Amino acid sequence: MNQVYVKIRLRGKANKYRKLLSTDENLYCSPDELIESSCPYTPGATLETGEWFKISEFSEKDFSIEITQKDYETVDYDSLQKAEYSQVDYLFAKIDDNLFFQNISKSKLVKKKGILGFGEGYRYERETAILFINEYPDAIYIPAEDALYFQRLEPIASIFGGISELYREATEHEVEEFLQNDFIDLTDGFESSKVKVANRKRIAMAMDTLSKMHDDDKKQIFAYICDYCPDIVTPEQKFKVGSEENLKMVLFGIEQRFYTTLVGGEKRIANSVVPLQAQVK
């Protein structure tokens, strides 16, 4: 028997979990069917079909929630009341001891009049509440592995508070600080206010990368960028940043995303990178 629950938005320490139903039907396929391969989460990485990101030792993370803790025990929750329907935050199903999570946006909290079909019969309802279930869950927690699997961070950010730090954007202060580096020459009126979300995320990554480098490593990286992006190099060996595209090239260079093909010697950019040692399944 599979148990389906929801978490509702409530303040304070009141129990926020409600039981929705018990069913012999599986809402989702098994993890073995869904997860063809996985790798540790890597910011900016793009997954192939059937691939999932994985966070190991999840119960020990700061963004783990009560029901993904090692000492958590299933209890009988109260049933969801009609008046609580609009407060549903997310849904989770316990299937074979694994937990399948789905974020419930307002667009999925539908209440409208309609005609419902039951077998060969039909019934008119003035206000029918329907929770739409996606074909794939937003996240899967497997207690036996103490691992969380997901494909996109955005849908689960409201479920696991703080997990968004894995893909955080640089703050306005950090963006300004990065653009003021000696190796950058701002041109054409480009400034921090013109930096959009994608590059703000890349700046956060680049600042972390640079903070772990020795001066000699940085010199090698800057020479590497000069080799692949000579059109943005100034006579003073700085990088001209007058647009989002210029900035992206510098950031890609810091993350060493440029490479040359072994056969043909073609220079390319890797839009997505997953370290080989990160392949876990």
Secondary structure, 3 states (H helix, E strand, C coil): CEEEEEEECCCCCCCCEEEEEEECCCCCCCHHHHCCEEEECCCCCCCCCCEEEEECCHHHCCCCCHHHCCCCCCCCCCECCHHHHHHEEEEEEEECCEEEEEECCHHHEEEEEEEEEECCEEEEEEEEEEECCCCCCCEEEECCCCEEEECCCHHHCCCCCCHHHHHCCCCHHHHHHHHCCCCEEECCCCCHHHCCHHHHHHHHHHHHHHHCCCHHHHHHHHHHHHHHCHHHECCCCCEEECCHHHHHHHHHHHCCCEEECCCCCCEEECCCCCCHHHCCC
